[in-house]
Amino acid sequence: MSNLPLFEVIVHGFLICIVSIIGLLGNIICLAVLSKDAMRNSINCLLMGVAIIDLVLITSAGVLFSLPTLETFLVEHHGVSYGWLDLYRFTPLVYPMAMTAQTASVYLTVAIAFERYIVVCRPFLSRQVCTLGRSQRCVVAIIICSLLYNITRFFEYELVQDTVDWDGNTTLVYLRSSEMRENPLYVKIYINWMYMVFMYMLPFSILLFLNLRIGWELRRARLARIHMTSAQKNEEGCAIMLIIVVMIFMLFNAPAMVSNIIEAFGFEAVELTQVSNLLVVVNSSVNIFVYNIFSRKFRQICFGLLTCGRNPPLSRVPSGQDPGRNDPKTSLRRLAKLQTLNAHDVIARAQISTSSASKDNYVQSVSVETIGTGTQSYRGVLTRLSSYSI
């Protein structure tokens, strides 16, 4: 008879393991795409930060939840063990890293929503505020602040070695909570209430407000503009994509928030905690699918990476549309003509008219026409490890 619940084996063992493999591959591809020169801008810098944090979060979840659960299951049913890894030895280090990644992912998501708010709702400020340098400094600052906020997590658990005389001299190494972790005041203030306020209530309120404002501004702008330029369509598509990213984040982290609130009042929610851990890992693994659906440039670069530089297939030309419009040669010829025209800021057209009064004298009338050139997105919250057996 197994001592490990079947629900935990399925959720923490197999599902988190499968999702983690997909998430690791997806975030590595995201980093490869977003690091390209064609993708260098402020919002993609923030998305790169999210991908890095997600890699740490997914790896931590695998070490804390999936691998120990699978090892216990294999030992009980098949006598197979990979105990040589000594996974519990890594817990005092991996656990605070997971909590730091959780904090960073939350506030990187807030930074993404704020960046889109500036671009959509305050476009005149976007050139000064939403720069690549500011985004890089923002990512570094969020990671440092997240580490400082979770610095006490490094002292919550400790490894203990005891010698017993069951079969001679046997040394047991096990994990136990430190005195600080068992302090009721520390648990009540820092682990329960501060965690709930700074990791859920505050960021969720900010995200909800910013998303509503962005959505309202997009709707108002669409009603005001019947015809949109290509740049406006790209900005709108990017804003919609990041709204979807934030909505997925809030949806998949809502169970973790509920679980934390229940535990803050002294109740246990073991299965809900396990499901919330799975959803946090899913949330950190699905961004690549969202980017591919909503970003054409990301999709093209991603396709090129996965197919060793091959170009993506061209879409069919709709009926009634000029078939040469998407032809590369035709496009190059048109581009050459445009460049020739734009080389002259002023084109003078001379029209000579002859006076009927005198054949010997004629008057030249010159009309000049001036042609100007136009310029015009555990990030998931890794729930508190209440269900993690110590």
Residue, then its C-alpha position, 0 to 999 in steps of 0.5 A: m500500500s503506497n503512502l503517497p496519495l495518487f492525486e499528488v503523484i499525478v499532479h506533482g509527479f507526472l503533470i508538473c514533470i511534463v509541463s516543466i519539460i515543455g516550459l523549459l524548451g519553450n522559454i529557451i526558444c523565447l530567449a533565442v528569438l527575443s535576443k535577435d537584433a530585430m526584436r530589440n526594444s523595451i517591451n521585449c527586454l522585459l519579456m526576456g526577463v520574464a523568460i529567464i525568471d520562468l526558467v528558474l521557476i520551472t527548474s525549482a518546481g521540478v526539484l522541489f515537487s516533481l522529482p521527489t514525488l516521482e522518486t518516492f513513487l518509483v521506490e514504492h512500486h518498482g524499487v528504483s531510486y535516484g537517491w544519489l542526487d540527494l534532492y533534499r540537500f538542495t532544498p534550503l537553496v532551491y526553495p528561496m530561489a523559487m520564492t525569489a523567482q516568484t516575486a520577480s515574475v509577479y512584478l515583471t508582469v506589473a512592469i509589462a502592464f505599466e509599459r503598455y499603459i504608457v505606450v497606449c494611454r500616454p503615447f507622448l511620454s513613451r519615447q522618454v519612458c519606454t526605452l531599452g536602457r530603462s527596461q534593462r535597469c528595471v529588470v535588474a532592479i526587480i530581481i535585486c529587490s525580489l532577492l532582498y525581500n526573500i533573503t530570510r527564506f535562505f534561513e527557514y530550513e536546515l539540513v541535520q545529520d543524526t547517528v542512529d544504532w539500528d544496524g550499527n552506525t547509520t547516519l541520517v540526513y534530513l531536512r527540518s524547519s529552523e527556529m525562525r521558521e517555527n516562530p509564530l510571529y514570523v509565520k503570521i506577519y511575513i509568511n502569511w500576511m505580507y506574502m498575501v498583500f505583496m504577492y497577490m492583493l497589491p499586484f493583482s489590483i494594479l494589473l486589473f486597473l492597468n488592463l482595464r485602462i488599456g482595454w478602454e483606450l484601445r476600444r476608444a481608439r478603434l472607434a475613432r479610427i476607421h482606417m489604421t496604419s500598419a504601425q498602429k495595427n502593430e501597437e494594437g496587436c502588441a497591446i492585445m497580446l500582453i493583455i492576454v499574457v496578464m489575464i493568463f497570469m491572473l487566472f492561473n494564479a488565482p487558485a494560489m491566492v485562494s489557497n494562501i488566504i485559506e491557510a492564513f486563517g489556519f485551514e489546510a488546503v493540500e489538494l488545492t495547493q498542489v493544483s495551484n503549484l501545477l497551474v503556476v508552472v503551466n503559466s510559466s510555460v505557455n508564453i511561447f504559444v501566446y507570442n506565436i499566436f499574436s506576434r507575426k515577427f516573433r512567429q517568423i523568427c521562431f520558424g526560422l530558428l526551428t527550420c534552420g533559416r528557412n522562410p515561412p510559407l507565404s499565405r494565399v492571396p485573396s481573390g481579387q487582390d493583386p497577385g504581384r503585391n506579395d511577390p518579392k521581385t515586384s516589391l523590390r521594383r516598387l521600393a526602387k521606384l519609391q527611393t528614386l522619387n524620395a530622392h527629390d524633395v521638389i519636382a518642377r514641372a514646366q509648362i510653356s505656352t505660346s502667345s497667340a498675339s505674337k509668334d516672335n515673342y512667347v511667354q513661359s509660365v512655370s508651375v512648381e509642385t512640391i512633393g514632401t516625404g511623409t514622416q510620421s505581456y512562481r511569473g506565476v506565484l509559486t504558492r507557499l510550500s505548505s504541502y511540501s513534506i519536511 
